[in-house]
Amino acid sequence: MIIRTVAEMAARGEQPEILFWVGCAGSFDQRAQKITKAFALILDKAGINYAILGKEEMCTGDPVRRAGNEFMFQMMAYQNIQMLNNYGIRKIVTACPHCFNTLKNEYPALGGQYEVIHHTTLLQQLLDEGKIRLKEGGNYKGKKITWHDSCYLGRANNIYEAPRKVLEALETELVEMKRCRSNGLCCGAGGAQMFKEEEKGESRINVERTREALATGAGFIASACPFCNTMLTDGVKLEEKEEAVEVLDIAEMVAASLEDQSA
């Protein structure tokens, strides 16, 4: 599988149909890199003409804005927007809800007008259109799975159905947590909390959320955010349940269940 950069395509006078915005976690975090590879494999199998920015991609600026540094955010955003506009990018997909929310809802005010979709929505579309096909009796058929609604995917952008439809296509047994959908609980990483020391309190949010997931009796915790993945994985380790429960991104589940002949 060869992943092309937008610069390489532009040098040949070509334009990608869709830009895959990898994000900081998907680029540098070893665990999140597996999610990036899984999603790239799906795009490849679906025959989508896509590219990445590679070394030209910068952070969207989400963490610095949440941490209160508006000046730094605007500097980063303007630089990204200038580059995206120079390449004539119109459609962006990303596997990170933080990147998704910033590109979709915050860049337009600064001159960045793009069609931005989250990978859960694209996965549902590809399955509905038959562009990717899943194996009969796939890896997760009948497996008990609980779904964690990421804050920026759920409450911020009202995307609840797409991931559940994908889990339905995987023929899983979805067991909802007590707090789910618009009443879901944060994993504890949002608002730049991922990068700072925690405040004193009675319990860590990620442990609280992980306990809710474990209470469902599911063998898999599915999410669609690299930060949520990290926080829930840490929670599972702290509860010493890593032998019994696996935390996976929905793209990894789809990639592992693809039919070999899918086009």
Backbone hydrogen bonds, N-H to C=O, Kabsch-Sander energy under -0.5 kcal/mol:
donor,donor_aa,acceptor,acceptor_aa,energy
3,I,1,M,-0.6
4,R,2,I,-0.6
6,V,52,I,-2.3
9,M,5,T,-1.9
10,A,6,V,-3.0
11,A,7,A,-2.0
12,R,8,E,-0.7
12,R,9,M,-0.9
13,G,10,A,-1.6
14,E,9,M,-3.2
17,E,49,N,-1.9
18,I,49,N,-1.6
19,L,91,K,-2.7
20,F,18,I,-0.5
20,F,51,A,-2.9
21,W,19,L,-0.9
21,W,93,V,-2.8
22,V,20,F,-0.8
26,G,22,V,-0.5
27,S,23,G,-1.3
28,F,24,C,-2.8
29,D,24,C,-0.5
29,D,25,A,-2.0
33,Q,29,D,-2.1
34,K,30,Q,-0.7
34,K,31,R,-1.0
35,I,31,R,-0.7
36,T,32,A,-2.1
37,K,33,Q,-2.4
38,A,34,K,-2.1
39,F,35,I,-2.6
40,A,36,T,-2.4
41,L,37,K,-2.1
42,I,38,A,-1.7
43,L,39,F,-2.4
44,D,40,A,-2.3
45,K,41,L,-2.7
46,A,42,I,-2.2
47,G,44,D,-1.3
48,I,43,L,-2.2
50,Y,48,I,-1.3
51,A,18,I,-1.4
52,I,4,R,-2.1
56,E,53,L,-1.7
57,E,54,G,-1.7
65,R,61,G,-2.1
66,R,62,D,-2.4
67,A,63,P,-1.9
68,G,65,R,-1.2
69,N,64,V,-2.9
70,E,68,G,-1.2
73,F,69,N,-2.0
74,Q,70,E,-2.5
75,M,71,F,-2.0
76,M,72,M,-2.4
77,A,73,F,-3.0
78,Y,74,Q,-2.6
79,Q,75,M,-1.8
80,N,76,M,-2.3
81,I,77,A,-3.0
82,Q,78,Y,-2.5
83,M,79,Q,-1.8
84,L,80,N,-2.9
85,N,81,I,-2.8
86,N,82,Q,-2.1
87,Y,83,M,-1.8
88,G,85,N,-0.7
89,I,84,L,-2.5
92,I,115,E,-3.0
93,V,19,L,-2.8
94,T,117,I,-1.6
95,A,21,W,-0.6
100,F,96,C,-2.7
101,N,97,P,-2.7
102,T,98,H,-2.1
103,L,99,C,-2.9
104,K,100,F,-2.4
105,N,101,N,-2.7
106,E,101,N,-0.6
106,E,102,T,-1.7
107,Y,102,T,-1.6
110,L,107,Y,-1.9
111,G,108,P,-1.6
112,G,107,Y,-2.4
113,Q,111,G,-0.8
114,Y,112,G,-0.8
115,E,90,R,-3.2
116,V,114,Y,-0.8
117,I,92,I,-2.8
119,H,94,T,-2.0
121,T,118,H,-0.7
122,L,118,H,-1.8
123,L,119,H,-2.5
124,Q,120,T,-2.0
125,Q,121,T,-2.1
126,L,122,L,-2.9
127,L,123,L,-2.1
128,D,124,Q,-2.7
129,E,125,Q,-2.5
130,G,127,L,-0.8
131,K,126,L,-2.0
132,I,126,L,-1.3
135,K,257,S,-3.0
138,G,135,K,-0.9
141,K,138,G,-1.4
142,G,171,E,-3.6
143,K,140,Y,-2.0
145,I,143,K,-0.6
145,I,173,E,-2.6
146,T,220,F,-2.3
148,H,222,A,-2.6
149,D,147,W,-0.6
150,S,148,H,-0.7
153,L,150,S,-0.5
154,G,150,S,-3.3
156,A,151,C,-2.5
158,N,154,G,-3.2
159,I,153,L,-2.7
160,Y,158,N,-0.9
164,R,160,Y,-0.8
165,K,161,E,-2.6
166,V,162,A,-1.9
167,L,163,P,-2.2
168,E,164,R,-1.9
169,A,165,K,-2.1
170,L,166,V,-1.6
171,E,168,E,-1.4
172,T,167,L,-2.0
173,E,143,K,-3.0
174,L,172,T,-0.9
175,V,145,I,-3.0
176,E,174,L,-0.6
180,C,178,K,-0.7
183,N,180,C,-2.1
184,G,181,R,-2.1
185,L,179,R,-0.6
193,Q,190,G,-1.6
194,M,189,A,-1.8
195,F,192,A,-1.3
196,K,193,Q,-1.4
208,E,204,R,-2.3
209,R,205,I,-2.8
210,T,206,N,-2.3
211,R,207,V,-2.4
212,E,208,E,-1.5
213,A,209,R,-1.9
214,L,210,T,-2.9
215,A,211,R,-1.9
216,T,212,E,-0.5
216,T,213,A,-1.1
217,G,214,L,-1.6
218,A,213,A,-0.7
219,G,144,K,-1.7
220,F,144,K,-1.1
221,I,246,E,-2.7
222,A,146,T,-2.9
222,A,220,F,-0.6
223,S,248,L,-2.1
229,N,225,C,-2.5
230,T,226,P,-1.9
231,M,227,F,-2.5
232,L,228,C,-2.8
233,T,229,N,-2.3
234,D,230,T,-2.4
235,G,231,M,-2.0
236,V,232,L,-2.5
237,K,233,T,-2.1
238,L,234,D,-2.5
239,E,235,G,-1.8
240,E,237,K,-1.4
241,K,236,V,-2.6
244,A,241,K,-1.3
245,V,241,K,-2.5
246,E,219,G,-2.1
248,L,221,I,-2.4
248,L,246,E,-0.6
250,I,223,S,-1.9
252,E,249,D,-0.7
253,M,249,D,-1.5
254,V,250,I,-2.1
255,A,251,A,-2.7
256,A,252,E,-2.0
257,S,253,M,-0.6
257,S,254,V,-1.1
258,L,255,A,-0.8
259,E,133,R,-3.2
262,S,259,E,-1.7
